Amino acid sequence: ETFLKGHLKTLNALKQAKITLTSFQEIRE
């Protein structure tokens, strides 16, 4: 269960990073 929570946290962090990167690219264009 702890592993699953950690995995979800990692996925969430990756999702956030992807969103940040996407918006950053949109600003540059």
N, C-alpha and C positions, 0 to 999 in steps of 0.2 A: 504493500500500500504506500509506503514511504517512497519507494522507487517510482511509482506511478505519479505521485504528487510532484516529485522532482522532474519527471519527464514532462508533465504538463507545464510546469514552470518554464522549462527550457523551450518548449514549443511556443509558449506565450511570448517569451523574450525574443525568439526568432521572428515571430509575427510582428511584434512592435518594431524591431529593427528593419524589417522589410517595409513596413508602412513609412517609417522615417526616411528610408532610402528613396522610396517612391516619391514622396512629397519633396524631398531635396532635389531630385532630378527634375521634377515639374517646375520648381522655382528657377532652376538654372536655364531652362529652355525659354 
